């Protein structure tokens, strides 16, 4: 791409060709913008929010915590997070006549902006004594590493500098001159070393435990007893070459003022792995006559940002480009005096986003104004009578949705009803067949019984079983008369009765 597009606080856009021309506009202040003032740089101080055309403070009541401070640091471009949500450093006081704009702020820590959190406009019980003042992580800060004696090898064992008036910037300078990668500072020592990034094996404490004021600069944090505030010394150098998806470039000696020594510093960053790269200046206080130049096409064309045209209240526009390399040049004339702190911080990061696409018969459940970056998931919602194959779609690293959202017409009701009807019919048929079999069994039992009764079979009772014998022999044995059998007349003939066995025994 032959140009660099500038985003006016995510609202207005302009595109400036990199032809060496100076961009004269600064970023306009919008409703809900934030800033930290009173510190030595833009990552510390009293919190102010712009509302209804004026800057005002935020009431630090009992609800203010690290989640709220995390949103502030993210919004002002301090990507490293929070050092302390309630700073103990001494900052220049704000104007006592300025208003208090927000109170009872409550964030969950994921919001993009502070005005996206819940808060109250009723500040009647607030005074400036309750104004929020805080510290964000400065570029290059790594961790608050424990270093109590007796715990074995110290985190940084390259070289130790012990002297009064130490500060984070001075320690970083000493370690950089010694050729080390890291600088760790506590209230009385500066430890240098080139250990790896795995400080967890030594023990890492919350950042708030590394907030002791430095003897050489009270607004800087010099660790604490048994704790080192570890920094990368490349931040604050005058040159560098790196490859990263995101990172920072800071003025020489940051967070101190850069020296007016007439140097020209240059940094080259390989951002070829980025789909799109965003550049902004969360800190921009450059002396008149000095300038920052940026090129994205191998140094063929440069755009200059001069100190006389921009300041902390009106920094250059945010830049976005899709080239493979970022070059930054800082030209110090050395001819201008200054009576205030001057420094700059430039941040760059992969700015690949997925556009909120429109598609037929549905839409994405997005939040207005939110940029969706790789890894973000969005729910797919469909109109009535339409369905989607997946509930969520994910923003991919190439700037496209991993599963293109679409909504298809829902299957017609007919086939489903036919299937239900077929199933019911089969169930009824089976039940009918079982019922028929049962009926036939019952009927068969009844019919057989009636047929046997009709043919003379009347059961097996004792009395009824003697009747067929009587019919055949014409004798009737009466079980209720005496033991002797009387002579009976049968068809008019006399016959001798057969004596019972008892009588024969008597003879």
C-alpha positions in Angstrom: 0.0 0.0 0.0 1.4 3.4 -1.0 -0.2 5.3 1.9 -1.0 5.4 5.6 -4.6 5.8 6.8 -5.2 7.8 9.9 -8.1 6.9 12.3 -9.6 9.9 14.1 -10.4 8.3 17.4 -12.2 5.4 15.5 -14.7 7.9 14.0 -13.4 9.8 11.1 -10.8 8.6 8.6 -8.3 10.3 6.3 -5.6 8.8 4.2 -2.3 10.5 3.8 0.3 9.4 1.2 3.8 8.9 2.6 5.5 11.5 0.4 7.4 13.4 3.0 4.6 15.8 3.7 3.8 16.9 7.3 0.4 15.9 8.6 -1.0 19.1 10.2 -4.0 17.7 12.1 -4.1 16.4 15.6 -6.5 14.0 17.1 -9.7 15.6 18.3 -11.0 15.1 21.8 -14.1 13.1 22.0 -16.8 12.5 24.6 -15.5 9.8 27.1 -11.7 10.3 26.2 -9.3 9.7 29.1 -6.0 11.1 30.2 -3.6 10.8 33.2 -2.1 14.2 34.2 0.4 15.4 36.8 3.0 12.6 36.4 6.2 12.7 34.5 4.7 10.8 31.6 1.2 10.0 30.2 1.0 6.6 32.0 0.7 8.0 35.5 -1.2 10.7 37.3 -4.7 11.9 38.1 -7.4 10.4 36.0 -9.5 12.8 33.9 -12.4 12.1 31.6 -13.7 14.4 28.9 -17.4 15.0 29.2 -19.8 17.7 28.0 -16.9 19.8 26.6 -14.6 19.8 29.6 -12.1 17.7 31.4 -13.1 16.5 34.9 -11.8 14.0 37.5 -13.2 10.6 38.6 -14.2 10.0 42.2 -12.2 7.2 43.7 -14.8 5.8 46.1 -14.9 2.4 47.7 -15.8 0.7 44.4 -12.7 1.8 42.5 -10.5 -1.3 42.0 -8.0 -2.9 39.6 -10.7 -3.9 37.1 -11.6 -0.2 36.6 -7.9 0.8 36.3 -7.3 -2.0 33.8 -9.9 -0.5 31.5 -8.3 3.0 31.9 -4.8 1.7 31.0 -6.1 -0.2 27.9 -8.0 2.9 26.7 -5.0 5.2 26.9 -2.7 2.7 25.1 -0.8 1.3 28.1 -1.2 -2.3 26.9 0.9 -3.8 29.7 -1.8 -3.3 32.3 -1.9 -1.7 35.8 1.0 -1.0 38.2 -1.3 0.5 40.9 -5.0 1.5 40.8 -4.4 3.8 43.7 -0.9 5.3 43.3 1.1 6.4 46.3 3.3 8.6 44.1 3.2 12.4 44.5 1.8 14.1 41.4 1.0 17.7 40.5 -2.4 18.6 41.8 -5.3 19.1 39.4 -7.2 22.4 39.2 -9.4 22.5 42.3 -12.1 24.2 40.3 -12.4 21.4 37.7 -15.6 19.3 37.9 -15.9 15.7 39.0 -17.6 13.8 36.1 -17.9 10.2 37.3 -18.5 8.3 40.5 -19.4 4.7 41.6 -17.5 3.3 38.6 -17.8 -0.5 38.3 -16.1 -2.4 35.5 -15.5 -6.1 35.0 -12.2 -5.4 33.3 -13.1 -6.5 29.8 -14.6 -3.2 28.6 -12.9 -1.2 25.8 -13.7 2.1 27.3 -14.4 3.5 30.8 -17.7 4.9 29.8 -18.8 1.4 28.8 -18.7 0.5 32.6 -21.5 1.2 35.0 -21.1 4.5 36.8 -23.1 7.4 38.4 -23.3 11.0 37.3 -24.2 12.0 40.9 -20.9 13.3 42.3 -22.4 15.5 45.0 -20.6 13.5 47.8 -17.2 13.6 46.0 -14.3 16.0 46.6 -11.0 16.4 44.9 -9.4 14.6 47.8 -11.0 11.4 46.5 -9.8 11.9 42.9 -8.4 8.7 41.3 -4.7 8.7 40.7 -3.0 5.7 39.3 0.0 4.1 37.5 -0.1 2.0 34.3 2.6 -0.3 33.3 5.3 1.6 31.3 6.8 0.2 28.1 9.5 -2.4 28.8 8.3 -3.3 32.3 8.3 -7.1 32.8 7.3 -8.1 36.3 7.7 -7.7 40.0 10.1 -10.5 40.8 10.8 -11.7 44.3 14.5 -11.7 45.3 14.7 -12.4 49.0 18.2 -13.6 50.1 18.6 -17.3 50.6 16.3 -18.3 47.8 19.2 -19.5 45.6 20.4 -17.8 42.4 19.0 -14.2 42.1 16.9 -13.4 39.1 19.6 -11.1 37.6 23.2 -12.0 38.4 25.2 -10.2 35.7 26.3 -7.1 37.5 25.1 -5.0 40.4 25.2 -1.2 40.7 24.7 0.3 44.2 24.5 4.0 44.5 22.2 6.7 45.9 19.7 8.4 43.7 18.8 5.3 41.6 15.8 5.4 39.3 14.3 2.9 36.8 15.6 4.9 33.8 19.1 5.3 35.3 19.3 1.6 36.1 18.2 0.7 32.5 20.9 3.0 31.1 23.6 1.4 33.3 22.6 -2.1 32.3 22.3 -1.1 28.6 25.8 0.3 28.7 27.0 -3.0 30.3 25.4 -5.0 27.4 22.7 -6.7 29.4 19.1 -7.3 28.4 17.3 -6.7 31.7 17.5 -4.2 34.5 16.1 -4.9 37.9 15.8 -2.1 40.4 14.9 -2.0 44.1 15.3 0.9 46.6 19.1 0.4 47.0 20.3 -1.6 44.0 20.4 -2.0 40.3 20.8 -5.6 39.1 21.7 -6.4 35.5 21.4 -9.7 33.6 20.3 -11.5 30.5 18.2 -14.2 31.9 15.2 -15.5 30.0 11.6 -14.3 30.3 10.6 -17.0 32.7 10.6 -15.1 36.0 7.9 -17.3 37.4 10.6 -19.8 38.7 11.9 -17.0 41.0 8.4 -15.9 42.1 6.3 -13.1 40.7 4.4 -10.8 43.0 1.5 -8.4 42.1 2.7 -5.1 40.6 1.4 -3.2 43.6 4.2 -4.7 45.7 6.9 -3.0 43.5 5.7 0.6 44.0 8.4 2.0 46.3 9.4 5.5 45.2 12.8 5.7 43.6 15.4 7.9 45.4 16.4 9.5 42.1 12.9 10.1 40.8 10.0 9.9 43.2 7.4 9.4 40.5 9.1 6.1 39.3 8.7 2.7 41.0 11.8 1.1 42.3 10.6 -2.3 43.4 10.5 -2.9 47.2 12.4 -4.8 49.9 13.0 -8.3 48.5 11.3 -7.4 45.2 12.9 -6.3 41.9 11.0 -4.2 39.3 12.4 -5.8 36.1 12.6 -3.9 32.8 13.8 -4.5 29.3 16.7 -2.1 28.5 15.9 -2.0 24.8 13.1 0.4 25.7 14.7 3.7 26.0 17.5 3.0 23.6 18.3 5.0 20.6 17.9 2.3 18.0 16.8 -1.3 17.6 15.6 -4.0 15.2 12.9 -6.4 16.1 10.2 -8.7 14.7 6.9 -8.7 16.6 3.2 -8.6 16.1 3.0 -5.9 18.7 5.4 -3.8 20.8 6.6 -0.3 21.7 9.3 2.2 20.7 10.2 4.8 23.3 12.3 7.9 23.2 15.9 7.6 24.6 16.2 7.3 28.4 12.4 6.8 28.8 10.7 7.3 31.2 13.1 10.2 31.7 13.3 13.1 29.3 15.4 12.3 26.2 18.7 14.2 26.0 19.1 17.1 23.6 22.3 15.8 22.1 21.6 16.1 18.3 21.4 12.4 17.7 19.2 10.7 15.1 17.8 7.4 16.3 16.2 4.7 14.1 14.2 1.5 14.7 13.2 -1.1 12.2 10.3 -3.5 12.9 9.3 -6.5 10.9 5.5 -6.8 11.0 5.2 -9.2 8.1 3.1 -11.6 10.2 0.5 -8.9 10.7 -2.5 -8.7 8.5 -2.8 -5.0 9.3 -0.7 -2.9 11.7 -2.0 0.0 13.8 0.4 2.7 15.1 -0.4 5.3 17.7 1.3 7.7 20.2 -0.1 7.3 23.7 2.8 9.6 24.8 3.8 12.6 22.6 5.7 15.4 24.2 8.4 16.3 21.7 10.4 19.5 21.9 10.0 22.1 19.1 12.4 21.5 16.3 12.6 17.7 17.0 10.5 15.3 14.8 9.5 11.7 14.5 9.4 10.2 11.0 7.6 7.1 9.9 8.0 5.0 6.8 6.2 1.8 5.8 7.7 1.1 2.4 11.4 0.4 3.1 12.4 4.0 3.8 11.4 5.3 0.3 8.9 7.8 1.7 8.6 9.3 5.1 5.9 11.2 7.0 7.2 13.7 9.7 5.5 14.5 12.9 7.0 17.7 14.4 6.9 18.8 18.0 5.7 22.2 17.0 2.5 20.6 15.4 1.5 18.1 18.1 1.4 17.7 21.8 0.1 15.4 24.5 -3.4 16.9 24.3 -3.4 16.7 20.5 -1.2 13.8 19.3 -0.9 12.6 15.7 -3.6 10.5 14.3 -3.6 6.8 14.7 -2.0 5.2 11.7 -3.0 1.9 10.1 -1.1 0.1 7.2 -0.7 -3.4 5.7 3.0 -3.3 4.7 5.6 -5.7 6.0 7.9 -3.3 7.7 7.7 -0.3 9.9 10.6 2.2 10.2 10.7 4.9 12.8 13.3 7.7 12.8 13.7 10.3 15.7 15.6 13.4 14.8 16.9 15.5 17.7 18.2 18.9 16.7 19.8 19.6 20.1 19.2 23.3 19.5 16.1 23.8 21.6 16.0 24.2 25.3 13.1 22.9 27.4 11.7 23.4 30.8 9.4 20.4 30.9 9.5 16.7 30.5 9.8 15.6 26.9 9.4 12.0 25.7 7.4 9.9 23.3 6.0 6.3 23.2 4.9 4.7 19.9 2.9 1.5 20.1 2.3 -0.9 17.2 0.1 -4.0 17.1 -1.6 -6.3 14.7 -4.8 -4.5 13.9 -6.4 -7.3 11.9 -10.2 -7.2 12.3 -13.1 -9.0 10.8 -15.7 -6.7 9.1 -19.2 -7.0 10.4 -20.6 -8.7 7.3 -24.2 -8.6 6.1 -25.9 -11.7 4.9 -29.5 -12.7 3.9 -32.0 -13.8 6.4 -29.9 -13.2 9.5 -27.3 -11.0 11.3 -24.3 -11.1 13.7 -24.9 -10.3 17.3 -22.3 -7.6 17.5 -21.8 -4.6 19.8 -21.9 -1.3 17.9 -18.4 0.3 17.7 -16.5 -2.8 18.8 -13.7 -4.1 16.6 -13.6 -7.9 16.4 -10.1 -9.3 16.2 -8.7 -12.8 15.6 -10.1 -15.2 18.1 -13.2 -13.2 18.9 -16.5 -15.2 18.6 -19.8 -13.8 17.5 -23.2 -15.4 17.7 -25.1 -15.9 14.4 -28.8 -15.0 14.7 -31.3 -16.0 12.0 -34.7 -14.6 11.0 -37.9 -16.5 11.6 -38.1 -19.8 9.7 -34.4 -19.7 9.0 -31.6 -21.7 10.7 -27.8 -21.7 10.8 -25.5 -24.7 10.8 -23.4 -23.2 13.7 -24.3 -21.0 16.6 -21.0 -19.0 16.5 -18.5 -17.8 14.0 -14.9 -16.9 14.8 -12.7 -14.1 13.5 -9.7 -15.6 11.8 -6.1 -14.2 11.6 -6.6 -13.4 7.9 -9.4 -11.0 8.7 -12.2 -13.3 7.5 -14.8 -15.2 9.5 -13.6 -18.8 10.0 -17.1 -20.1 9.3 -18.9 -17.7 7.0 -22.2 -16.8 8.7 -25.3 -17.7 6.7 -28.9 -18.6 7.4 -30.7 -21.2 5.4 -34.4 -21.8 5.1 -35.7 -24.2 7.7 -36.8 -27.6 6.6 -40.6 -27.6 5.6 -43.1 -28.9 8.1 -44.5 -31.5 5.7 -41.8 -34.2 5.8 -41.7 -34.0 9.5 -45.4 -34.4 9.9 -45.4 -37.3 7.4 -42.8 -39.1 9.4 -44.8 -38.6 12.6 -47.9 -39.9 10.8 -46.1 -42.9 9.5 -44.7 -43.7 13.0 -48.2 -43.3 14.5 -49.7 -45.5 11.9 -47.2 -48.3 12.4 -47.7 -48.1 16.2 -51.5 -48.3 15.7 -51.1 -51.2 13.3 -48.9 -53.2 15.8 -51.3 -52.4 18.6 -54.2 -53.5 16.4 -52.5 -56.8 15.5 -51.8 -57.5 19.1 -55.4 -56.7 20.0 -56.7 -59.0 17.2 -54.5 -61.9 18.4 -55.8 -61.4 22.0 -59.4 -61.4 20.8 -58.9 -64.6 18.8 -57.4 -66.4 21.8 -60.3 -65.4 24.0 -62.8 -66.4 21.4 -61.1 -69.7 20.8 -61.3 -70.6 24.5 -64.9 -69.7 24.8 -66.0 -71.6 21.7 -64.2 -74.8 22.7 -65.9 -74.7 26.1 -69.3 -74.3 24.6 -68.7 -77.2 22.1 -67.7 -79.7 24.9 -70.7 -78.8 27.0 -73.0 -79.4 24.1 -71.6 -82.9 23.6 -72.3 -84.0 27.2 -69.2 -83.0 29.1 -70.4 -81.3 32.2 -67.5 -81.3 34.5 -65.9 -83.8 36.9 -68.1 -83.5 40.1 -68.6 -86.7 42.0 -72.3 -86.8 41.8 -72.4 -86.0 38.1 -69.8 -88.7 37.3 -72.1 -91.5 38.6 -74.9 -90.7 36.2 -73.3 -92.1 33.1 -72.8 -95.4 35.0 -76.4 -95.5 36.0 -77.5 -95.1 32.4 -75.3 -97.9 31.3 -76.0 -100.5 34.1 -79.3 -99.2 35.4 -78.0 -99.5 38.9 -78.0 -96.7 41.5 -75.6 -96.8 44.3 -76.9 -94.8 47.1 -74.1 -93.8 49.3 -76.5 -92.5 52.0 -78.3 -95.8 52.8 -77.1 -98.7 54.9 -74.2 -101.0 54.2 -76.4 -103.8 52.8 -77.8 -103.6 49.3 -81.6 -104.4 49.1 -83.2 -106.5 46.5 -84.6 -104.2 43.9 -87.1 -104.9 41.1 -85.6 -104.3 37.8 -87.9 -104.6 34.7 -90.3 -106.8 36.8 -87.6 -109.4 37.6 -86.2 -110.4 41.0 -82.6 -110.8 41.4 -80.5 -111.8 44.4 -78.6 -108.9 45.8 -74.9 -109.3 46.1 -74.0 -109.2 49.7 -71.6 -106.6 50.8 -68.1 -107.7 51.8 -69.0 -107.2 55.5 -71.7 -109.9 55.3 -69.4 -112.3 53.5 -66.9 -112.0 56.2 -69.6 -112.8 58.8 -70.4 -116.1 57.1 
